[in-house]
Amino acid sequence: MALDWNASTGATRYYVYYGTSATTATTSLGYVTSPGVTIYGFSANTTYYFAVKAYDSKGYSGYSTVIGVKTN
């Protein structure tokens, strides 16, 4: 599954988090250095929730809005 988001001014990396409910999207998938990531290996017919934090010279942003995505 592919996740895309808008760039944050000054961000040098983005940390991607997921969970099985909107309130548990706190398990880190690691980071990427540009917006967008393709994720493999999730169970079929399951809804996962994702959030992103940007990181820049001042530290981490807060969590983005959490989105839910159901796999095929």
N, C-alpha and C positions, 0 to 999 in steps of 0.2 A: 504494500500500500504506500502511496506517496502522500506526504504532507508538505504543504507549502505555506509560507507566511511572508508578510512584508518585512523588509529590512528595517532595523532600528538604527538611527543615526549614531555613528561612533562605535557600534557593537563590533567586537572582534571575534566573538563566537556565540553560539546559541545552544543552550542545554535543553534537551527534549525529555519530557516526563510522560509517563502513562500510568493508567490504573484501570480497574474494572468498574469504577463508579466515578462520578464527577468529583467527589471529595477525596478520592484516593489516587488521583493522577500525580503521584509523587515518586514513583519508581523511575530512576534515571536510566535513559537509554544511552547516555553519553552526550558528546557535543559535536557540532559541525561548525564550520567557519563561514558558511553562507546560508541564507534562508533556503529551507527545503531539505527533505530527506526521504529516502525510500526505505521502508521497514519490511523485513521478511520474518516468517516463522510464527505468526499469530494463529490461533485456532480459528477454524471456519465458523461462520454463523454466530459470531460473538461480538458484542459491542465493547469497544475500548475507548477510553477517554484520554485526551492528550492536552498538554500545556507546554509552553516554551518560556524560558527565561533568557533574556539577552545579558551579555557580559561585556563591559567596557572598562576603561581605566578607573572608573569610580566604583566598580563592583557589579553585583548582580541586580537586575531589575526585579520587580515582582513577577508573579506568574501572569502569563497571558490569560485571556479568556479560555476556559476549558471547552473543548469540542468533543463530541461523541461520534465515533465512526464504527459502522457495523461491517464486518468482513463478510465476504461471499462464502 
